[in-house]
Amino acid sequence: RAVDPDTLRPVPRGRPGLLLVRTAALALGYLAEDERWDAKRVGGWWSTGDIGVLHRDGGVSVLDREVDSLPHLSCLRTEDLLEERLPEALECVLLGAADGDPLPVVVTADGQLDPGAWKEATNGLPALREPAVLSWDDVPRTGTGKVRRAALARRLTGTGPAGTGRWT
């Protein structure tokens, strides 16, 4: 089920919304985080923390994590596209910015990126700032290797993530 993150009312099929699931296979909770777990339960449904679209055929497309979402583009899709277009990129991350266009972070083996390659890779994309180019070791990560987006955003922009974080 997809709902408006603010009102929790269902959104029309094909429109982005906060994804809720109902299943008997749900975990029993978060270790030592009962309040956080309870906040994600909504009338028998559980919030995934993802923004996505439900399709007519029953399929689901995940667009972004709510905490990372930007109103005019899908960070996940844009990151994937940049990684496809930039062979030297080990990883691309988009960070929302309260004061303008998103800040792309391009992770390369040596922390270098050819400006011409960047210009070509962003052709046809919504406006983005000039990228922050970092090496793998310069990016804060979780124990499982995921980028700590909030920490990276604070370090590079002085602000936190773009979304509310209410559902994460």
C-alpha positions in Angstrom: 0.0 0.0 0.0 1.3 3.5 -0.8 0.1 6.5 1.3 0.8 10.2 1.6 3.6 10.4 4.2 1.9 13.4 5.9 -1.8 12.3 5.9 -1.3 8.5 5.7 -4.2 8.5 3.2 -3.8 6.1 0.2 -2.4 7.7 -3.0 -3.7 6.8 -6.5 -1.9 3.8 -8.1 1.0 5.1 -10.2 1.8 8.0 -7.9 4.6 8.1 -5.4 3.8 7.4 -1.8 5.2 6.0 1.5 5.2 2.2 1.2 3.4 0.3 3.9 3.4 -3.5 4.2 1.3 -6.0 6.2 2.8 -9.5 6.7 3.1 -12.3 9.3 6.8 -12.4 8.5 7.5 -9.1 10.2 10.3 -9.0 12.8 9.3 -8.6 16.4 11.0 -5.2 16.8 14.3 -3.3 16.9 16.7 -4.3 19.7 16.4 -1.7 22.5 14.5 0.7 20.2 10.8 0.0 21.1 9.7 3.6 20.5 11.3 3.7 17.0 9.6 0.3 16.2 6.2 1.5 17.4 6.4 4.7 15.4 6.7 2.7 12.2 3.5 0.8 12.8 0.4 2.4 11.3 -3.0 0.8 11.9 -1.8 -2.8 11.4 0.6 -1.8 8.6 4.4 -1.3 8.9 6.2 1.6 7.2 9.2 0.5 5.1 10.6 4.0 5.1 10.6 3.8 1.3 8.9 6.1 -1.2 7.6 4.0 -4.1 4.9 3.5 -6.7 2.4 0.7 -7.0 1.7 -0.5 -10.6 -1.5 -1.9 -12.1 0.1 -5.3 -12.5 0.9 -5.5 -8.8 4.5 -4.5 -9.1 6.2 -2.0 -6.9 9.0 0.4 -7.9 11.1 1.8 -5.0 12.1 5.4 -5.8 14.0 6.4 -2.6 14.3 6.1 1.1 12.0 8.7 2.6 14.8 10.3 4.5 16.8 10.8 1.3 13.9 11.7 -1.0 13.9 14.9 -3.1 10.7 16.3 -4.6 11.8 16.5 -8.3 13.8 13.4 -8.9 14.5 9.9 -7.7 17.9 9.7 -6.0 18.2 6.0 -6.5 17.5 6.2 -10.2 19.8 9.1 -10.7 22.6 7.5 -8.8 22.2 4.3 -10.8 22.3 6.3 -14.1 25.4 8.2 -13.0 27.2 5.0 -12.1 26.3 3.6 -15.5 27.6 6.7 -17.3 30.8 7.1 -15.2 32.8 3.9 -15.5 35.4 5.3 -13.0 32.7 5.8 -10.3 32.7 3.1 -7.6 29.6 4.7 -6.2 27.4 7.9 -6.6 25.3 9.4 -3.9 22.9 12.4 -4.2 22.5 14.6 -1.2 19.6 17.0 -0.9 20.4 20.6 -0.2 18.0 23.1 1.4 19.7 25.9 -0.5 19.5 24.6 -4.0 20.3 21.8 -6.4 21.3 18.4 -5.0 24.9 17.8 -4.3 26.3 14.7 -6.1 29.1 12.8 -4.4 31.1 10.6 -6.8 33.4 8.0 -5.2 36.4 6.9 -7.3 39.4 4.8 -6.5 41.7 7.9 -6.5 39.3 10.7 -5.6 39.6 12.2 -9.1 37.0 12.7 -11.8 37.5 14.2 -15.3 35.3 17.3 -15.6 34.4 16.4 -19.2 33.2 13.0 -18.2 31.0 14.6 -15.5 29.5 17.0 -18.0 28.7 14.2 -20.4 27.3 11.9 -17.7 24.9 14.6 -16.5 23.6 15.5 -20.0 19.8 15.4 -19.9 19.5 15.2 -16.1 17.9 17.7 -13.8 20.2 20.4 -12.5 22.9 19.2 -10.1 25.7 21.0 -8.4 29.3 20.3 -9.3 30.2 17.0 -7.7 32.2 16.3 -4.5 34.7 13.7 -5.6 36.0 11.5 -2.8 37.9 8.2 -2.5 36.3 5.2 -1.0 38.0 5.7 2.4 36.8 9.3 2.6 33.1 8.3 2.8 31.5 7.5 6.2 30.0 4.0 6.1 28.0 1.6 8.3 29.3 -1.7 9.4 27.7 -3.3 6.3 29.3 -0.8 3.9 26.3 1.5 3.3 27.0 5.2 3.0 26.1 7.1 6.2 24.2 9.8 4.2 23.4 12.0 7.1 27.0 12.1 8.3 28.2 12.7 4.7 25.7 15.5 4.2 26.6 17.2 7.5 30.3 17.0 6.6 29.9 18.4 3.0 27.0 20.8 3.4 26.6 21.4 7.1 23.0 20.1 7.0 21.3 16.8 7.5 19.3 14.6 5.0 16.7 16.0 2.7 13.7 14.0 4.1 12.1 14.1 7.5 13.5 10.8 8.7 10.3 10.1 10.5 9.8 6.7 8.9 13.4 5.4 9.2 
